[in-house]
Structures are given as C-alpha cells and as structure tokens.
Amino acid sequence: MAESRQRLWQLKQRAGGRCQQCGAPSGGKSRCDACAVKYGGVLRRSFTVAQWDVVNWARRDNAIASGMGVTGAAVGYQRRRRGMVRVPKTEGGHG
C-alpha cells in the first residue's frame, strides 16, 4: 500500500528534525512542545542521553526524580537501561 501525501509530509518533517503536526523545529522529537500540549495534553519533559549521563547515580531514585522533575519510575528505568542496581536504603529505613 502506498503512503499518503500526508504521511510522506510527516516523514519528511521528522527526518528534518521538525514537528510532524505543524512543521516547526522540534528538537528531534516527533512534535514540538506547542503541538504536544495541544494534541497530547501534556508537555513532555524528556531528557537526552547526555542529560541522564551526568546524573549522580549514587543518590536514591526518588531524590534524583525530585531534582529532575520526573517520576521515580523514569529514574528506575534509566538505571536499569544502564545495568545499574538500586541504591539500598540506609539502616533504620530512613533514606
């Protein structure tokens, strides 16, 4: 089945680092921040690999998450992708 003109335009925009919806620069994402909010309902806070590489992984997931403005699950996912283990709780359960 042949690609539609709309889909071909979207692929061209994405290849050029532009928003598939409006054609504005998107920083390599499929949509710019304005279209992500307008059509997706939320502003994404995705971080680049370089931004995750400078994280102090000796800290606990929730401490990293609160500092970056992401969820603890997002930090845990990045930790697992890098083959790291979670930081254990300190003695007494406070951490």
SULFEN-V200703 format. One record per residue. N is the residue number from 1. OMEGA is omega in radians with two decimals (999 if undefined). NEAR is the number of other C-alpha atoms within 10 Angstrom. Layout:
n/omega/near
N/OMEGA/NEAR
N/OMEGA/NEAR
This chain:
n/omega/near
1/-3.11/3
2/3.09/6
3/3.11/8
4/3.09/9
5/3.13/9
6/-3.12/10
7/3.10/12
8/3.11/12
9/3.13/15
10/3.14/19
11/3.10/16
12/3.13/15
13/-3.11/22
14/3.12/21
15/3.14/13
16/3.14/15
17/-3.10/19
18/3.14/22
19/3.11/26
20/-3.08/24
21/-3.02/17
22/3.13/14
23/3.12/18
24/3.08/16
25/-3.05/18
26/3.11/20
27/3.11/14
28/3.10/14
29/-3.13/15
30/3.10/21
31/3.03/24
32/-3.10/23
33/-3.13/20
34/3.14/17
35/3.09/19
36/3.11/17
37/-3.07/13
38/-3.05/11
39/-3.12/11
40/3.09/12
41/-3.13/10
42/3.05/12
43/-3.12/13
44/3.05/11
45/-3.12/10
46/-3.12/10
47/3.12/10
48/3.10/8
49/-3.14/9
50/3.12/8
51/3.10/10
52/-3.11/14
53/-3.10/11
54/3.13/8
55/3.06/12
56/-3.04/9
57/3.06/16
58/3.12/10
59/3.12/14
60/-3.09/17
61/-3.09/20
62/3.09/17
63/3.09/12
64/-3.09/20
65/-3.11/17
66/3.11/12
67/-3.10/8
68/-3.11/15
69/3.09/9
70/3.12/15
71/3.06/14
72/3.11/16
73/3.12/12
74/3.11/15
75/3.11/22
76/3.10/19
77/3.14/13
78/3.11/16
79/3.13/16
80/3.11/12
81/-3.11/9
82/3.11/10
83/-3.13/9
84/3.08/11
85/3.13/10
86/3.08/14
87/-3.12/12
88/3.07/11
89/3.10/10
90/3.11/8
91/3.12/7
92/3.05/6
93/3.11/7
94/-3.06/6
95/999/12
